[in-house]
């Protein structure tokens, strides 16, 4: 009787072991997931768009009178100095002007002279501002050496001094252009027969009003040109600005003074810039996908030293990152770990081999990472790219 009882107990134990093995074999295994730690570090929110450089002060030299232009010997990229001859015109037979045309030419000459005087006054004002900015920079530098002001105040003074110098160069350039226009009007009077004693048989030498580089040549070969026809374009490549077309929804977040980082321009290190103007008028552009977009132009200045970007020229491509917000110590989580939950956001935290759902409140986002305001602590392991198979409380295993 006892032997039979022991045999039955043994069969029960074997049956229970088989059932347990079957149950264990058919139980779902832990889901393999990837996880990263929540950490603190620098974070930056930017608006990234492609842009194009352009010369701030450019001048298109045109024919002051109709004539026969000789072949221009200059090529694009050549350096020219102020007063250097860039083109030559052989005059055609000058038509006689009636009194009305003569009076109009004289009025244009007077207007050009007045514009030159106004440009000279702007140069004086720009010189005064540049001198004041330089003195302010020197004063703050001395105070900084005595630990009386912050480095930020000195940096702002340096930026203001560079901006004042740029405004001064632009004003001088504008005065040179105004002087050239006045000379062009006087030349037209002299060579058109509008005044007695004109010299229709001479050769007109067209000189550069400024120093710079040849950007484009509009009329290279010799031939007859009409009055006002563009011959050559000259600009100062040391004074560049960057034009970027951004979505109007992003343009409202950008303000004058917003810092910019110019990347992938061809140099080794990114360049620093600052927004000068956000144009108030937008325009419609069709994207590569055929979608109509409302865009706005944002004009920025390059504030990095000229030696770092001296190889940049007119109409060069750059990638601009407008910095809307940044901080050096932000608790952040990958955006791929977040998913919608109820009215907010949530993540799965990897804890003791299981996925635990946890609601979080986020702050700034830049597409790749998100600022964590509450719900997580530094060092927590969060599951990235959680699929539909991951649920709260289920067993998970880290994928190596």
C-alpha positions in Angstrom: 0.0 0.0 0.0 2.8 2.4 0.8 4.6 1.5 -2.4 1.5 2.3 -4.4 1.2 5.7 -2.6 4.8 6.5 -3.3 4.3 5.6 -7.0 1.3 7.9 -7.3 3.1 10.8 -5.6 6.0 10.3 -8.0 3.7 10.4 -11.0 2.0 13.6 -9.6 5.4 15.3 -9.2 6.4 14.3 -12.8 3.1 15.6 -14.2 3.5 18.9 -12.3 7.0 19.3 -13.6 5.8 18.7 -17.2 3.0 21.2 -16.8 5.3 23.8 -15.3 7.8 23.3 -18.2 5.0 23.7 -20.7 3.6 26.8 -19.0 7.1 28.3 -18.8 7.8 27.5 -22.5 4.7 29.2 -23.7 5.0 32.2 -21.5 6.0 35.4 -23.6 9.7 36.4 -23.1 10.8 39.8 -22.2 10.8 42.4 -25.0 14.1 43.7 -26.1 14.4 47.5 -25.9 17.0 50.3 -26.0 17.4 52.7 -23.2 19.5 55.8 -22.4 20.1 57.7 -19.2 18.5 61.0 -18.4 21.3 63.6 -18.0 22.1 67.2 -17.6 24.0 69.2 -20.2 23.9 72.1 -22.6 20.8 72.5 -24.8 20.0 74.9 -27.7 16.8 75.6 -29.6 17.5 76.9 -33.1 15.8 77.6 -36.4 17.9 76.1 -39.2 17.7 77.3 -42.8 20.0 77.7 -45.8 21.1 81.2 -46.7 23.3 83.1 -49.1 26.0 85.7 -48.6 25.8 89.1 -50.4 28.0 92.2 -50.5 26.5 95.0 -48.4 27.9 97.8 -50.5 27.9 97.1 -54.2 28.1 99.5 -57.1 27.1 98.9 -60.7 29.1 101.2 -62.9 27.1 102.1 -66.0 27.7 104.2 -69.1 27.0 107.8 -68.3 26.4 108.5 -72.0 25.8 106.4 -75.1 29.0 105.5 -76.8 31.3 102.8 -78.1 32.8 100.8 -75.2 36.2 99.4 -75.6 36.9 95.8 -74.4 37.2 95.6 -70.6 40.5 94.0 -69.5 39.5 93.3 -66.0 38.1 89.9 -64.9 35.8 88.9 -62.1 37.7 88.7 -58.8 40.3 91.4 -59.7 41.1 94.0 -57.1 40.5 97.6 -58.1 41.4 100.8 -56.3 39.4 104.0 -56.0 40.0 106.2 -59.1 41.4 103.3 -61.3 40.1 103.2 -64.9 37.8 100.3 -65.4 36.3 101.1 -68.8 36.7 103.4 -71.7 34.1 105.0 -73.9 34.6 106.5 -77.3 31.8 109.1 -77.9 29.2 108.9 -80.6 28.0 112.0 -82.4 26.5 114.1 -79.6 22.9 115.2 -80.2 22.0 118.8 -79.5 19.8 119.3 -76.5 16.8 121.6 -76.5 16.4 124.2 -73.7 14.0 121.8 -71.8 16.5 118.9 -71.8 19.3 121.3 -70.9 17.4 122.5 -67.9 16.6 119.0 -66.8 20.3 118.0 -67.0 21.3 121.0 -64.9 18.6 120.1 -62.3 20.0 116.6 -62.1 23.4 117.9 -61.6 22.2 120.1 -58.7 20.4 117.2 -57.1 23.5 115.0 -57.4 25.5 117.8 -55.6 22.9 118.0 -52.8 23.0 114.2 -52.4 26.8 114.3 -52.1 26.6 116.9 -49.4 24.0 114.8 -47.5 26.3 111.7 -47.8 29.2 113.7 -46.4 27.1 114.7 -43.4 26.2 111.0 -42.8 29.9 110.2 -42.9 30.6 112.8 -40.2 27.8 111.4 -38.0 29.1 107.8 -38.5 32.6 109.0 -37.6 31.3 110.5 -34.4 29.4 107.3 -33.4 32.4 105.1 -34.3 34.6 107.3 -32.1 32.2 107.2 -29.2 31.9 103.4 -29.5 35.7 103.0 -29.5 36.0 105.2 -26.4 33.3 103.2 -24.7 35.1 100.0 -25.5 38.4 101.3 -24.1 36.6 102.5 -20.9 34.9 99.2 -20.3 38.1 97.3 -21.0 39.9 99.2 -18.3 37.0 98.6 -15.9 37.0 94.9 -16.8 40.7 94.7 -16.0 39.8 96.1 -12.6 37.0 93.6 -12.2 34.3 96.3 -12.1 32.3 95.2 -15.1 31.4 91.8 -16.6 32.8 90.2 -19.7 29.4 90.4 -21.3 29.4 94.2 -21.1 32.8 94.2 -22.8 31.6 91.8 -25.5 28.6 94.0 -26.2 30.9 97.1 -26.4 33.1 95.2 -28.9 30.1 94.3 -31.0 28.9 97.9 -30.9 32.3 99.1 -32.0 32.4 96.7 -34.9 28.9 97.7 -35.9 29.8 101.4 -35.8 32.9 100.7 -38.0 30.7 98.9 -40.5 28.2 101.8 -40.5 31.1 104.2 -41.1 32.5 102.1 -44.0 29.0 102.0 -45.5 28.6 105.8 -45.1 32.0 106.4 -46.8 31.1 104.1 -49.5 27.8 105.9 -50.0 29.6 109.2 -50.2 31.9 107.9 -52.8 29.0 106.7 -54.8 27.2 110.0 -54.5 30.4 111.8 -55.7 30.6 109.4 -58.7 27.0 110.1 -59.6 27.6 113.8 -59.5 30.7 113.4 -61.7 28.7 111.2 -64.1 25.9 113.9 -64.5 28.5 116.6 -65.1 30.2 114.3 -67.7 26.9 113.8 -69.4 26.5 117.6 -69.7 30.0 118.0 -70.9 30.0 115.3 -73.6 26.4 115.7 -74.8 26.7 119.1 -76.4 24.4 120.5 -73.7 26.9 123.3 -73.0 29.1 125.2 -75.4 32.7 124.0 -75.8 32.0 120.3 -75.3 34.7 117.8 -76.4 32.8 115.2 -78.4 36.0 113.9 -79.9 37.6 112.8 -76.7 37.7 109.4 -75.0 35.8 109.1 -71.7 37.6 107.2 -69.0 35.2 105.6 -66.5 36.9 105.2 -63.1 36.0 103.2 -60.1 34.4 105.3 -57.3 35.5 102.9 -54.6 38.1 100.3 -53.8 37.0 96.7 -53.9 36.8 93.6 -56.1 35.1 93.0 -59.5 32.0 91.0 -58.8 30.6 90.8 -62.3 31.3 92.1 -65.8 28.1 92.9 -67.6 29.7 94.2 -70.9 33.0 92.5 -71.5 33.5 92.9 -75.3 33.7 96.2 -77.2 30.6 97.6 -78.8 28.0 100.3 -78.7 26.3 100.8 -75.3 23.4 103.0 -74.5 23.2 105.5 -71.7 22.7 103.9 -68.3 23.7 100.4 -69.5 25.5 98.4 -66.8 29.2 97.7 -67.6 30.9 96.3 -64.5 29.9 95.6 -60.9 32.3 96.3 -58.0 31.9 95.6 -54.3 33.8 95.4 -51.0 33.9 91.6 -50.2 35.1 92.5 -46.6 31.6 93.7 -45.8 29.3 90.7 -46.2 25.8 90.0 -44.9 23.8 86.8 -45.0 20.3 86.6 -46.4 18.2 83.7 -45.2 14.6 82.9 -46.1 12.7 81.5 -43.1 9.1 80.4 -42.6 7.0 83.3 -41.4 6.0 81.2 -38.4 9.7 81.0 -37.4 10.4 84.6 -38.3 8.1 85.9 -35.6 10.4 84.2 -33.0 13.5 85.9 -34.4 14.3 89.5 -33.4 17.1 92.0 -34.3 20.1 91.0 -32.2 19.4 87.3 -32.1 22.7 85.4 -32.3 23.3 83.2 -35.4 25.7 80.4 -36.1 26.8 79.9 -39.7 27.7 76.3 -40.5 28.8 74.3 -43.5 30.1 77.3 -45.3 33.3 75.6 -46.4 35.6 76.6 -43.5 36.8 74.5 -40.6 34.9 76.2 -37.8 31.4 77.8 -37.6 31.1 81.5 -37.8 29.2 83.8 -35.4 26.6 86.3 -36.5 23.9 88.5 -35.3 20.5 89.4 -36.8 20.2 92.9 -38.1 16.9 93.1 -39.9 13.8 90.9 -40.1 11.9 92.1 -43.1 8.3 93.0 -42.4 7.0 91.8 -45.7 6.7 88.1 -46.6 6.5 86.3 -49.9 5.2 83.0 -51.2 7.6 80.2 -52.3 6.8 76.7 -53.6 8.9 74.1 -51.9 10.4 71.0 -53.6 7.3 69.0 -52.6 5.0 71.5 -54.3 3.7 73.1 -51.1 3.2 76.8 -51.0 5.1 78.4 -48.1 5.0 81.9 -46.7 8.5 83.0 -46.0 10.4 86.1 -44.8 13.9 87.3 -45.4 16.2 87.7 -42.4 19.4 89.7 -42.8 22.3 89.0 -40.5 25.8 90.3 -40.1 29.0 88.2 -39.6 30.7 89.2 -36.4 33.5 86.7 -36.5 36.9 88.2 -37.4 37.4 88.8 -41.1 40.5 86.5 -41.2 38.3 83.5 -40.4 35.9 84.1 -43.4 38.1 86.0 -45.9 37.5 83.4 -48.6 33.8 83.9 -48.5 32.4 85.8 -51.5 29.2 87.2 -52.9 26.3 84.7 -53.3 28.0 81.9 -51.4 25.9 79.2 -49.7 25.8 78.9 -45.8 23.6 77.2 -43.3 22.3 79.5 -40.6 21.2 78.4 -37.1 19.2 81.2 -35.3 19.6 80.6 -31.6 16.2 81.2 -29.9 17.1 79.8 -26.5 20.0 78.0 -24.9 21.2 76.9 -21.4 24.3 75.1 -20.2 22.6 73.0 -17.5 19.4 71.4 -18.7 17.8 68.1 -17.6 17.0 66.6 -21.0 15.7 63.4 -22.5 15.7 62.2 -26.2 12.6 63.2 -28.0 12.3 59.6 -29.3 11.5 58.4 -25.8 8.4 60.7 -25.5 4.9 59.7 -26.5 1.5 61.2 -26.1 -0.4 60.2 -22.9 -3.7 61.7 -21.9 -3.3 65.5 -22.2 0.5 65.5 -22.0 3.6 63.4 -22.4 4.9 60.2 -20.9 7.9 57.9 -21.1 8.7 54.3 -20.1 11.4 54.0 -17.4 13.5 50.9 -17.3 13.4 49.7 -13.7 14.4 46.2 -12.4 13.8 44.5 -15.7 10.3 46.1 -16.3 8.9 49.0 -18.1 7.3 51.6 -15.9 5.1 54.2 -17.4 5.7 57.7 -16.0 4.1 61.0 -16.9 6.5 63.9 -17.5 6.2 67.6 -18.1 8.5 69.0 -20.8 9.8 72.5 -21.6 11.9 73.6 -24.6 12.4 71.2 -27.5 14.8 71.2 -30.4 13.7 68.2 -32.4 16.3 65.8 -31.0 16.0 66.4 -27.2 13.4 67.8 -24.9 13.8 69.7 -21.6 12.3 67.8 -18.6 10.6 70.0 -16.1 9.2 67.3 -13.9 8.6 63.6 -13.7 12.2 62.3 -14.2 15.5 62.6 -12.3 19.0 62.6 -13.5 20.3 59.1 -14.0 16.9 57.5 -14.8 16.9 55.0 -17.7 14.3 55.8 -20.3 13.3 53.5 -23.2 13.8 55.0 -26.6 11.5 54.3 -29.5 9.0 52.3 -27.5 6.8 50.3 -29.8 3.2 49.2 -29.4 4.4 46.0 -27.7 5.8 47.8 -24.7 3.2 48.3 -21.9 3.3 49.4 -18.3 4.7 46.7 -16.0 5.8 44.2 -18.7 9.2 42.5 -18.6 11.8 44.0 -20.9 15.5 43.4 -21.6 18.1 45.8 -22.8 19.3 45.2 -26.4 23.1 45.1 -26.5 
